[in-house]
Amino acid sequence: MRWLILGAALLWTQPALSQGVFSENWSSICTLGTKSADGCDAIRAREILDADTAPWYAIGRINFASRDQRSHCTGVLVSDRLVLTAAHCLYNAQRKRWIPPASIRFAAGYQRGKAVAVSAVRDYRTHPEQGVEGAFASRAELDWAILELSEPLGQIVGFLPLAEPDGATTFVAGYPGLRPHVLSRTDDCRAQTVAEGVLLSVCPVMMGDSGAPLLADTQTGPQVVAILSSVAATPDGVTALFLSVDGFGLDAE
């Protein structure tokens, strides 16, 4: 029952809480526990990765820019041209419209203002039930997107394979709002499946990490199990909702 309650709490989390819109909307993440800075301390304690080295440069920042919005999310290459991220990252909630592909860039291996490789986005696709009549559907299982890059960056930086959630140690690597210019990873964020394709975990993540991969730590390197959809501040820590890559239709690629 506890997981169902937490799941319900995550469903109402506004897109801006996970997106790179740096405002007081995310301050609740920094006020967990008995000390006012516990939540932020857990995020700052994440290990900083060398984003310009393998295999980490298959992960990157998804940057958006327009006259009224500058933000970022995290994405991961899973083939030469395909990047996984969260669907809400692509929706401008203020204007109630989807961000056009031409306004999106994927910066692979981004670190402190530089990237190993950058590509424009040719197109993107979401769940068939997402974006009906131009609206954003907040149902948890619909919050995923696949970007198609203009350039085959996977041929330059490689890409990460997909994995099944089989109980292996898992962690998140992304660009949190507190440290938006460095790639960092969490410790073990063991996730529990609470519905088909939906996983929950207590994990130090926040806005900017949206779309970041939940990675299985395997003998052959990290593999993508799921992507981060949304977060909620709870007494136990930051509770994160992930969507399994099994439901993205990538087997047909």
Helices and strands as residue ranges (DSSP letters): H 2-11, H 15-18, G 24-31, H 38-44, E 47-48, G 56-58, E 59-65, E 70-77, E 82-85, G 87-90, E 91-92, E 97-98, G 101-103, E 104-108, E 117-126, G 132-134, G 140-142, E 145-149, H 154-157, E 170-174, E 184-185, E 192-195, E 198-202, E 213-218, E 221-234, E 237-244, G 245-248, G 250-252
